Amino acid sequence: MNNDFGKWLVIAGLFIAAIGALIWSGFGKGWLGRLPGDINYTKDNFSFHFPIVTCLIVSVVLTLLMWLFRK
């Protein structure tokens, strides 16, 4: 049981490090958060941005990854 937990922690750490490296390198800077369907409202001195489609895509990808790792 401890070996399985250790392997899971190593995989999770590598996954988090890979995501951090992608964000640090600027991957997705042009399109991530600006997909069609993301809400962006600007008026005078107020702006509101809610990336709902981006959140849905990230949720689906993470759900698939968790489903794959569970098996």
JODADA-V882011 format. One record per pair of residues at least 6 apart in sequence whose ideal C-beta (glycine too) atoms are under 7 Angstrom apart, sorted by the first residue. I is the first residue (numbers start at 1). J is the second residue. Records with the same first field share a line. If there is no record, write none. Layout:
# JODADA-V882011
I->J / J
This chain:
# JODADA-V882011
32->54
33->51 / 54
35->53 / 54
36->53
37->52 / 53
38->51 / 52 / 53 / 54
39->50 / 52
40->49
41->47 / 48
